Amino acid sequence: MKVVQVKVPESLSERDVKVAAAVEAFSRGSISVGKAAEIAEIPIQEFLLELRKRGLPAYPYTDKEALKELKL
């Protein structure tokens, strides 16, 4: 993995930057949701909540499609 140094405003925490980078990479389709959580250094459940807060889908299908696929 690549290590990058970046200057950010004092108001941003290291966590904020890691989560933002992970969300951006995930939304571009560059990484999986699991890898994004790993980069953000947070549990996957917490990363899924971050996506929800930002209005981003965690998976490329609707709940209805998922239930159909799972035969539920």
N, C-alpha and C positions, 0 to 999 in steps of 0.2 A: 504494500500500500504506500502511496505517496504521502509525504508530510509537507504541508504548506504553511508558511507563516503569513499572516495577514493582519493589518492594523484595522481595528474596529473602534467605534465610539465606546467610551467608558461605560455607557449605559447598557451595553451588551455583555452578557456573561459568556464564558467559554461554552457552556451548555447551549445557549441560544445559537451560537455560531455553528456548533456541531449539528444541532437539530435542523437548522436552516439549510446547511449543506446537504444533509441526508435527504431532506424533503425535496430539494431541487433535483438531486441525482435520481431519486425515485420517480418524481413526476416526469422526468425526461425519458424514463424507461431504461436508464443505464444500469440500475441495480434492483434487486428484489426488495420486498418489504423487510425480510429478515436481515439482509445485508445493510439496509438503511438503518434499522434499529441498532445494529452492531456499530456502525459508524457514529451514530448519535450517542452511543454508549448508554442506551436506555432499554428497558424491557420492550419486547415487541408490542405488548398490550398498550404501553404508554405511547409508543410511536403511532399506533393505530388511532389513538385519541388525538394526537397532534395532527394527523391527517384530517380527521373529522373536523377539528377546530378550524382548519384552513379550507374546508369544503372540498377536499380532494378524496376521490374514491381510493380505497386500498386495493381493490381488485377490479379488473376490467369487465365486470358483469353486474347486473342488477341482483337484488335479493331474490326476485322471482326466478331469474335464470339459474341462480345458484341452487335454489330449492328444487327446481326441475332437474337439474344435473344430478343432484344428490338423491333424486326420487323420493323427496319428502312431501 
